[in-house]
């Protein structure tokens, strides 16, 4: 597992303490951060709103830009049905 520098240790400690007070259970910092990551990945629009400064201009989706094409494929999910042969399917 990689180590990531985290500049909000005091805030994380406070969140951990608040969770302990409310739930009477101590959650590890790793579990808290994993849960926050999960919530952020499921609420992508809200995450983007929180990350981007309203003064910053959001780049427009340009269908000719390879990066946007790749990101759109990831966001939509890759459809592998064309590459699966009938004999590969388990019945």
C-alpha positions as CSV (number, residue, x, y, z in Angstrom):
1,X,0.0,0.0,0.0
2,X,1.3,3.4,-0.9
3,X,1.7,6.2,1.7
4,X,0.0,9.4,0.9
5,X,0.8,12.7,2.7
6,X,-2.3,14.1,4.2
7,X,-2.4,17.6,5.4
8,X,-5.6,17.3,7.4
9,X,-4.4,15.0,10.2
10,X,-6.0,17.1,13.0
11,X,-9.3,17.2,11.1
12,X,-9.2,13.5,10.6
13,X,-8.5,13.0,14.3
14,X,-11.5,15.2,15.1
15,X,-13.7,13.3,12.7
16,X,-12.6,10.0,14.2
17,X,-13.4,11.4,17.7
18,X,-16.8,12.7,16.6
19,X,-17.6,9.3,15.1
20,X,-16.6,7.6,18.3
21,X,-18.9,9.9,20.3
22,X,-21.9,9.4,18.1
23,X,-21.5,5.6,17.4
24,X,-19.6,4.4,20.5
25,X,-17.3,2.6,18.0
26,X,-13.7,3.5,17.1
27,X,-13.1,3.5,13.3
28,X,-9.6,3.4,11.9
29,X,-8.4,6.4,10.0
30,X,-8.0,4.0,7.0
31,X,-11.6,2.9,7.2
32,X,-12.8,6.5,7.4
33,X,-10.8,7.6,4.4
34,X,-11.9,4.5,2.4
35,X,-15.5,5.4,3.2
36,X,-15.0,9.0,2.2
37,X,-13.4,7.8,-1.1
38,X,-16.3,5.5,-1.7
39,X,-18.8,8.3,-1.1
40,X,-16.9,10.6,-3.4
41,X,-16.7,8.1,-6.2
42,X,-20.5,7.5,-6.0
43,X,-21.3,11.3,-6.0
44,X,-19.0,12.4,-8.8
45,X,-20.9,15.7,-9.5
46,X,-20.9,16.7,-5.9
47,X,-17.2,15.8,-5.6
48,X,-16.3,17.9,-8.7
49,X,-18.3,20.8,-7.3
50,X,-16.3,20.6,-4.1
51,X,-12.9,20.3,-5.8
52,X,-13.3,23.0,-8.5
53,X,-13.0,26.6,-7.5
54,X,-16.1,28.4,-8.9
55,X,-13.7,31.0,-10.5
56,X,-12.0,28.3,-12.5
57,X,-13.4,27.6,-16.0
58,X,-14.3,23.9,-16.5
59,X,-12.9,22.7,-19.9
60,X,-15.6,21.9,-22.4
61,X,-16.0,18.3,-23.5
62,X,-14.3,18.2,-26.9
63,X,-15.1,15.0,-28.9
64,X,-12.0,15.4,-30.9
65,X,-9.7,15.4,-27.8
66,X,-8.3,11.9,-27.1
67,X,-8.3,12.6,-23.4
68,X,-12.0,13.4,-23.3
69,X,-12.7,10.4,-25.5
70,X,-10.8,8.1,-23.1
71,X,-12.5,9.7,-20.0
72,X,-15.9,9.3,-21.6
73,X,-15.3,5.6,-22.2
74,X,-14.2,5.1,-18.6
75,X,-17.2,7.1,-17.2
76,X,-19.7,5.2,-19.4
77,X,-18.1,1.8,-18.8
78,X,-16.5,-0.2,-21.5
79,X,-18.8,-2.6,-23.3
80,X,-17.0,-5.9,-23.8
81,X,-20.0,-7.7,-25.3
82,X,-18.6,-7.3,-28.9
83,X,-15.4,-9.1,-27.9
84,X,-17.0,-12.0,-26.1
85,X,-17.5,-15.1,-28.3
86,X,-20.5,-17.4,-27.7
87,X,-18.2,-20.2,-26.7
88,X,-16.6,-18.0,-24.0
89,X,-20.0,-17.5,-22.2
90,X,-20.6,-19.9,-19.3
91,X,-24.1,-21.3,-19.3
